[in-house]
Amino acid sequence: MIQNLIAGVVRGIVIRSLFTMPSVGVHVLSGGNLPQRMTKGAIGYDCCLRALVSPDKMDPENPILRETIFDFKNPPKDESVNKHLKEKEDGSVVYMMDPHESILGGIGFTTEMTFPMFYWVAPRSGLASKHGITVTNAPGTVDPDYRGEAGVLIYNRNDHPFELVWNMRICQVIFSWAMIPNLFIIKDPHNMG
């Protein structure tokens, strides 16, 4: 009887925690935006492209962030990036992705989440189906103790160039709770000898 009572209480706590809307601290980086649900029924939060970032170098001024390669405003230091830039009639500058090129994009914010909450980075289906642009490191899991900006590996599946524009909706993030089980070793039932 006591076991049933305890099990019922635990079930109630689990169910309430699954349907409670948690708060997530979000720090919007310079040039970034707060992720947004685009409709009332949306599960994912659309994220905008803040900058193109280095896959292997960290920002010397803020070591939890990746070094910015191109922020769509200032000329890049790397000459190899310059060949991809195109100025539009309105004065904005876009990055022209080569066919089948991949580049890392920063999505403009960092988070503080309660353990065991996390978010997944996922492609936007409209961007993939209409324009042939997808995120190849998806689903990418961002843990609650990660304090840096998530990077998305943007891939141009096309045989033609594609314009990456500052602030374009590039991916979505989906927040969830994780189950953290206790793992234990069991004997292989086929090798009981």
DRENDO-234839 format. One record per residue: residue in three letters; x, y, z of N, C-alpha, C, CB in turn. Coordinates in steps of 0.2 Angstrom, whole numbers, plus 5000, padded with zeros to 4 digits. Each point is the difference from the previous one (the first is absolute). Last residue first. Glycine has a CB too. Example, Ala and Ser with C-alpha at 12.3 -4.5 7.8 and 13.67 -1.06 7.14 Angstrom:
! DRENDO-234839
SER506449895035500450065001499650055003500649974990 ALA499649755010499650065000500450065000499149945006 
! end
This chain:
! DRENDO-234839
GLY514149054906500549965002500550025005499949954990 MET498250154996499950005008500649955003498750024998 ASN500650104979500749985002499949995008500650064990 HIS497650024998500249954995500749975002499350054991 PRO499650145020499649935002500249954995499150075004 ASP502450135006499749984993499649945001501050054994 LYS499450125027500349944996499649994994500449955011 ILE499650304999499749935001500449954996498950055002 ILE501450225009500249944996499749945001501150055000 PHE498050225003500449945004500149954995499450025010 LEU499750264993500249944996500349955004500150074990 ASN498050135014500649975003500249944995499750045012 PRO499050184977499949935004500749995004499149964991 ILE499650264999500749985002499949945004500450125000 MET498150034981499949955006500849985001498849954997 ALA500350294993500349944999499949955006500950064993 TRP497750164995500349975006500349944998499150055007 SER500550174976499749945003500449985006499749964989 PHE500050234988500249995007499749945002500150125002 ILE500749974974499549975003500249985007499549954989 VAL501250234989500249965005499349975004501150075001 GLN499750014972499650005006500349975005499050014993 CYS502050134984499849935003499550015005501249964998 ILE499450224988500549954997499849935003500950094999 ARG498250184995499849945005500349944997498950055003 MET502250194994499549964997499949945005500450034988 ASN501150165015499450005003499549954997500250125003 TRP501949954982499950015007499350005002501050075000 VAL499749794979499850075002500050015007499350024989 LEU501649814989499850005007500050085002500649895002 GLU499149984974500150065004499949995007499850074990 PHE500949754989499550025004500250065005499549885000 PRO501349974975500150045006499450025004501050044995 HIS499049734990500150074999500150045006499249994990 ASP500349785008500550004995500150084998499749884996 ASN499350025029499950024993500650004996499150075004 ARG500649905021499949944996499950014992499549955010 ASN501650185012499750024994499949934996500450125000 TYR499949935028500249964994499650024994500449905007 ILE500450175020499550024995500349964993499650115006 LEU500649865022500449994994499550004994500949935006 VAL499150205019499649954995500449994994498950045005 GLY501550035023500250014993499649954996501250055003 ALA498550085022500049944996500150024993499149955007 GLU501950175015499550014995500049944996500150124999 GLY500649865027500250044994499450004995501249965001 ARG498949935021499950075000500250044994500249995012 TYR499049754999500450034995499850085000500149894993 ASP499049935021500650035003500450044994500049915010 PRO497949964986499950065004500650045003498949945003 ASP501149944972499949985008499950065004500849904998 VAL498850034975500350065004499849985008500050094990 THR500049764985499850015007500450065003499749885000 GLY499650064974500550025004499850015007500750044990 PRO498349824987499950045006500650015004498849975000 ALA501950084981499450005003499749925000499850124997 ASN502250014992500149985007499449995004501250054999 THR498750034978500249935000500349985007500350024989 VAL497950164999500450005005500349935001499450105006 THR499650024971499849975006500650005005499349924993 ILE499650174981500450025005499849965007500350114995 GLY498649914983500549955000500550015005499849984988 HIS498050145006500750034998500649955000499550105005 LYS498149845001499950064995500750024997499050045006 SER500849795011499649984995500050054994499349935008 ALA501950115013500349944996499649994994500449955011 LEU498950225003500650024997500349944996500250085010 GLY497849885002499950054995500750024996498950045006 SER501149835014499849964995499950044993499549925008 ARG502350125012499350034999499849964993500250115006 PRO501649785013499950044994499350034999500849934994 ALA500350025030499749974995500050044994499349935008 VAL501750045019500050044994499849964994500950075005 TRP498549905022500349974994500050054995499649895003 TYR500550125026499750024993500349964994499650115005 PHE500049865024500450014995499650034994500849905004 MET499150025025499750034994500550014995499250065006 PRO500749845018500349974994499750034993500349905007 PHE500450265010500249934998499349965002501350025002 THR498750244990499949965006500249934998499250075006 MET501750154980499449955001500149965006499850004988 GLU501250224997500049985006499449965002500850095004 THR500550014972499449985004500349985007499349974990 THR501450194986500249955004499449995005501250024999 PHE499050094974499850005007500349945004498950064997 GLY501349994978499950065004499850005007499750034989 ILE501049804992499350025000499850055005499849894997 GLY502450034986499850015007499350035000501250025004 GLY500149824977499750065002499850005007499650014989 LEU502249864992499750005007499750075001500849915004 ILE499549944972500350065004499650005007500350074989 SER500049784985499750005007500450065004499849885000 GLU499650054972500450035005499749995007500550084992 HIS498749874985500249945004500550035005499849924991 PRO499950264991499649935000500349955005499650034988 ASP500950225019500149964994499649945000501250045000 MET498250195012500249935002500149974993499449995011 MET500650274996499849964995500349935001499950104992 TYR499550125024500549954999499749954995500550015012 VAL498950264992499849935001500649964999498850024996 VAL500550265010500549954997499849935002500950085001 SER497850184995500249945004500549964997498850005005 GLY500250194984500650015004500249955005499750124999 ASP498549894984499850045006500650025004498949955000 GLU501349914980499850074998499850055007499649954989 LYS502149845015499450014997499850074998499649905006 GLU502849954997499650065002499450004996501050065003 LYS500649735004499750034994499650065003500049894993 LEU502149915014499550055001499850044994500650015011 HIS501049804991499349985000499550065001500449895005 LYS502050134995499849984993499349985000501249964998 ASN499950105023499850054996499849984993500850075006 VAL500149785010499350015001499850064995500049965012 SER502249974989499649954997499350015001500949925002 GLU500750235009499950014993499649954996501150065000 ASP498850015026500249954996499950014993499849925010 LYS499450235007500850005000500249954995500050045012 PRO497650084985500349955004500850014999499049924998 PRO499150285003500449964995500449945004500150104992 ASN497550005018500750025000500449954995500050045011 LYS497749924991500150075001500750034999499050005008 PHE500249764993499650044995500050075000499349905001 ASP502149945011499450025004499550034996500750015010 PHE501549814989499750054996499350015003500649974989 ILE501149905022500350004993499750064996500249885000 THR500050065028499650024994500450014994499250065008 GLU501249785014500250064997499650014994501249985003 ARG497849895018500449994994500250064997499549894998 LEU499950095029499750014993500549984995499350095004 ILE501249925019499549954999499650004994499850015012 PRO502150144995500249934998499449955000501150035005 ASN499350244991499549965004500149924998499250105000 GLU502450064991499750045005499449975005500350094992 PRO500949804989500550015005499750055006500949994991 ASP497749824994500150075000500550025006498850024995 MET501449744993499650035004500150085000500049905007 LYS500349894974500350055004499550035005500950024991 ASP498649804993500549985004500450055005500149914992 PRO498050114991499949945003500549985005499549974989 SER499650295004500649954999499849935003500850095000 VAL497350094990500549995006500549944998499150045008 LEU498850154983500449944998500650005005499650004987 ALA498050125019500750014997500249934998500350105007 ARG497449945000500450065003500650014996499549985012 LEU498149894983500750004999500350065002499949924991 CYS497849975020500350044994500750005000499050085001 CYS498849755008500650045002500350034994500349925009 ASP497249975001500550024995500550045002499149994992 TYR499549825022500250075000500450024994499950015013 GLY498249774991500750034999500050075001500349914993 ILE497749985008500449975006500750034999499349905000 ALA498250214991500749984999500349975006500150084991 GLY497650025006500149935001500749974998498850004997 LYS500650245003499849975006500149935001499250095001 THR502450034982499350005001499849975007499949984987 MET502450075007499650044995499350005000501049984993 ARG501050015026499549954997499650054995500049925011 GLN502650144996499350015000499649944998500250134999 PRO502449975011499749954996499250015001500949925002 LEU500850295000499749955005499649954995499950085010 ASN502350054981499350015001499749945005499950064989 GLY502750085002499549945001499350025001501049935004 GLY501050214995499849984994499549945000501150054996 SER500249985025500050054996499949984993500850065007 LEU498249785011500750034999499950054995500549895001 VAL497850015018500150014993500650044999498850004999 HIS500349825021500450064999500150014992500649985011 VAL497649885006500350014994500450074999499049934995 GLY499749875023500350065000500450014993500250005012 VAL497549864995500749994997500350075000499749894994 SER498149975019500350064997500749994998499350075008 PRO498449764992500650025004500350074997500349885003 MET497249994998500450044996500650035003499050034993 THR499649735012500250075003500450044995499949965012 PHE499449814986499650044997500050075003499349914997 LEU502149905009500050004993499650054997500149885001 SER500050105023500650024997500050004992500649975011 ARG497649935001499950085000500750034997499349985011 ILE500649784990499550034995500050085000499349895001 VAL502049995015500349994993499550044995500649895003 ILE498750095019500650055000500250004993500349995012 GLY498149854993499750075000500550054999499149965007 ARG501649824996499750014993499750075000499749874999 VAL501250075022500550004995499750024993500849925007 VAL497750035010500350065001500550024995499849995012 GLY499349794988499550054997500350075001499049925003 ALA502249905006500050004993499650054997500349885000 ILE499750095023500650044998500050004992500649965011 LEU497649924998500050075002500650044998499349975010 ASN500749804988499550024995500050085001499449895000 GLN501949995016500350004993499650034995500649905003 ILE498450075018500550055000500450014994500149995012 MET498549824990499650065000500450065000499149945006 
! end
